[in-house]
C-alpha cells in the first residue's frame, strides 16, 4: 500500500489526486431567475429523505456562491452520458458570466425556483436554501427539496481519476 503524508496546503495536489479516485456523478448547479449562473459540481449528495434535503459545495470566491446566497435557492441537473461538453463548459473560467452564459445551453426554467434546468439530464432537483455551513474555501449549501424530475436518459456521466466516464445502461 502506497502512503502519503497528511494533507496540508503544501500537498493539496496529492489530496486532490486521492479524492479523484472516488467516482462521482457530474452535475450542473444553477441559480438565478433573471441573470442565472451555473457551475459544474461533483460535490453533491442526498442528505435526508424526510425531510427531503440535499447538499452541494460551492467555492466561496465564485460568482455562483454569491448568486445562491442572494437568490436563496438553487437547482441541480444530474448530467447524462454524452453531456461532457456541458460539464466542461460550466467548469470553464472563460465562459461568459453575463446574460450570454445560457445562450447556447438547452434548458428550461425550473418550476419552483426559475433557475435553469439543463435539458437531456438524468434527473434534476430544485431546492430552497435551508442552511450554509463553513467548508474551508467552500460553503456547504444545504437545500430543502422543492421539486424533482427525471430526464429521458438513464446513462450517467461520471468523473473518476481526473477524467469523465460514462456508465452503461442501468
CORSUL-V833378 format. One record per residue. N is the residue number from 1. RES is the residue in one small letter. PSI is psi in radians with two decimals (none if undefined). Layout:
BEGIN
n: [N:N]
res: [RES:RES]
psi: [PSI:PSI]
END
This chain:
BEGIN
n: [1:2:3:4:5:6:7:8:9:10:11:12:13:14:15:16:17:18:19:20:21:22:23:24:25:26:27:28:29:30:31:32:33:34:35:36:37:38:39:40:41:42:43:44:45:46:47:48:49:50:51:52:53:54:55:56:57:58:59:60:61:62:63:64:65:66:67:68:69:70:71:72:73:74:75:76:77:78:79:80:81:82:83:84:85:86:87:88:89:90:91:92:93:94:95:96:97:98:99:100:101:102:103:104:105:106:107:108:109:110:111:112:113:114:115:116:117:118:119:120:121:122:123:124:125:126:127:128:129:130:131:132:133:134:135:136:137:138:139:140:141:142:143:144:145:146:147:148:149:150:151:152:153:154:155:156:157:158:159:160:161:162:163:164:165:166:167:168:169:170]
res: [x:x:x:x:x:x:x:x:x:x:x:x:x:x:x:x:x:x:x:x:x:x:x:x:x:x:x:x:x:x:x:x:x:x:x:x:x:x:x:x:x:x:x:x:x:x:x:x:x:x:x:x:x:x:x:x:x:x:x:x:x:x:x:x:x:x:x:x:x:x:x:x:x:x:x:x:x:x:x:x:x:x:x:x:x:x:x:x:x:x:x:x:x:x:x:x:x:x:x:x:x:x:x:x:x:x:x:x:x:x:x:x:x:x:x:x:x:x:x:x:x:x:x:x:x:x:x:x:x:x:x:x:x:x:x:x:x:x:x:x:x:x:x:x:x:x:x:x:x:x:x:x:x:x:x:x:x:x:x:x:x:x:x:x:x:x:x:x:x:x]
psi: [2.30:2.31:2.76:2.76:2.83:2.59:2.25:3.03:-0.52:-0.48:0.67:-0.43:-0.68:-0.75:-0.75:-0.73:-0.74:-0.83:-0.47:-0.25:-0.13:1.96:2.31:2.78:2.90:2.29:2.83:2.07:2.33:2.73:2.61:2.38:-0.95:-0.73:1.39:2.69:2.74:2.85:2.62:2.40:2.49:-0.06:1.32:2.38:2.78:2.44:-0.77:2.53:-0.51:1.69:2.74:2.06:2.57:2.93:2.69:2.49:2.28:2.29:2.30:-0.54:0.00:2.69:-0.65:-0.68:-0.90:-0.61:-0.79:-0.78:-0.76:-0.70:-0.54:0.33:2.87:2.85:2.66:2.12:2.10:2.04:2.57:2.82:2.46:-0.07:0.40:-0.64:-0.71:-0.70:-0.78:-0.69:-0.87:-0.15:-0.22:2.31:-0.13:-0.04:2.74:2.52:0.48:-2.71:-0.23:-0.17:-0.62:0.15:-0.72:0.17:2.07:2.08:2.95:2.63:2.32:2.48:-0.36:-0.63:-0.32:-0.12:2.52:2.41:2.11:2.27:2.66:0.16:2.97:-0.72:2.93:2.79:2.45:2.48:2.59:2.35:2.08:-0.61:2.75:2.26:2.60:2.25:0.82:-2.11:0.02:2.82:2.53:1.93:2.07:2.19:2.36:2.19:2.19:-0.52:2.74:2.90:2.91:2.50:-2.94:-0.35:2.60:0.05:2.06:2.68:2.29:2.86:2.21:2.35:0.56:0.25:2.79:2.50:2.79:2.45:2.44:3.09:2.39:none]
END
